Amino acid sequence: MDSVDDISSMFEAESIKLENLISNATTKSELSLHEIVETYYQIMNVSSMITMLKTQLNVDEHQLLLNKIEEIDKVISGKFNSTVHPQILEQLTKSIQDTTKTLQSMGTEQKSKEDTENDATLYEELRKKMSTKEFVEQYDQGLSND
């Protein structure tokens, strides 16, 4: 991948994937945990590419690619960081609270095997949500440090 055309093609493909994920996040009322993680990984992937390319590309020779980089950078900082990211964080927080309330309301009385298995499933779901929220909060901390 040493030619600018190869780099440009790769950046274009990753940018399209990112824009599709952001579009999906803005149109769906609730994202699955997998979709959330995939979106944040793609944001970080494209952001890393932007950082690297900005330092290596010559303004005179690569103006079209630099324009595309600037456009995608604005999508990340504008649309994602200011709108989508806070919505995802809010969704995760509410979902964790709802699952926690459900588990707390179940009580500790004698339970059937099926009830115990359902509880275990809910606890596993809660663990995954909390882990994903921690991942999203780390991204949030990165925004605060910029």
N, C-alpha and C positions, 0 to 999 in steps of 0.2 A: 504494500500500500504506500508507494512513495509518490505516485503522481497525484497532482492536484485533482484530476478527474476522478480517480478512485476515492480519494478522501471526500470530495464533494458528493459523489454518489452515496457513499456510506452515511454521510451526515444527512443527506436528503432522506434516505430510507428511515433512519432513526428519528428524524424530525417528524416525518409523516406518522410513524407509529406513536410518537408522543402526542401529536395533535389529535389523533384518533382516541387515545386514552383520556385526554383532557375533555374532549367532546363527550365521550361516554360518561365521564364523571359529572359533567354539567347537565346531562339529560336524564340520568337515572336518579331516582329518589334515594336509593341506597345501594352502595357498592358492596360486593362481597369482600371478605378479607383478602382473598387472592387478587382481586382487581385493585384494591388499595395498594398492596405491596408492589404489584407489577407497575402501577403508575408511578410510585415514588422511585423505584429502581430506574425506570426510564427517565424520569426527571434528572436523577443524579448522573446517569449515563450521558445524556445529552449535555447537561451542564459541564461535565468534565471535558467532553469534546469541545465545547465552546471555549472553555478556558485554555485548552491546549492550542486550538486553532488560532485564537486571537493572538497568541504570542508567536506563532510560526508563519502566519500568512503576511504577505507583502500587500499593502494597501493598493499600490499601483497595479499589481499583477492579478490580484484575486478579489477585485471589488464586488463581483456578483456573489461569490461565496460569502464574503464578509457581510453583504447586505442581508443574505438569508440568515446568517448567524445572528445578526442584530434583531431581525424579525422574530426568530424563535426565542431569543433571550427576552424580548418584550412579552411574548406569550407566557413564558415561565414566570417572570417577575410580576407581570400585570395580572393576567387571567388566573394563573394557577396559584401563585403565592397570596394574592389578595382576596380571591373569591373561593376557589375550589379547596385549597388547603384548610382554611378555617371551617368550611362545611364538613369536610371529612373528619376533622378533629372533633367537631360537635357531634356528628353522627356516632363516632366511636364512644364518646363519653356517655351519650344517652343510651346506647346499646348496652354498655357495661353496667350502667345504673339499672336498667330494666332487667337484665339477667341476674344481677345481684339481688334485686328485690324479689324476683321469682324464686330464687334459691332460698332466701331468708323466709319467705312465706310458706315454704313447704314443711317447715317444722322438723322435729327429730323423732316423732313417734315411730312405732313399729312400721316398717315398710316391706312391701313385697319385693321380690327379686327384680321385677320389671321397674318398679319405682326407683329402686337403688341404681339400676342401670341408666334410667332417665336422668337421675341426679348426676351420675358420673359424666354423662354426655354433656349436660349443662355446665358442669365444672370445667370440662375440657374446652368447651366453647368459650367460656369466660376467660380461661387462661390464654387462648389464642387471641381473643379481642384485646386483652390487656397487653399482650406482647406486641401486637400490631400498633396499639396506641403508643406504646413506648417508642417504637420505631418512628412513628409520625412525629412524636414530641422531640426526638433527636433532630429530625429535619427542621422543626420549628426553632430549636435552639441554634441551629446553623444560620437560620434567617436573622435571628437576633444578634448574632455575632458579626454579621456583614455590615 
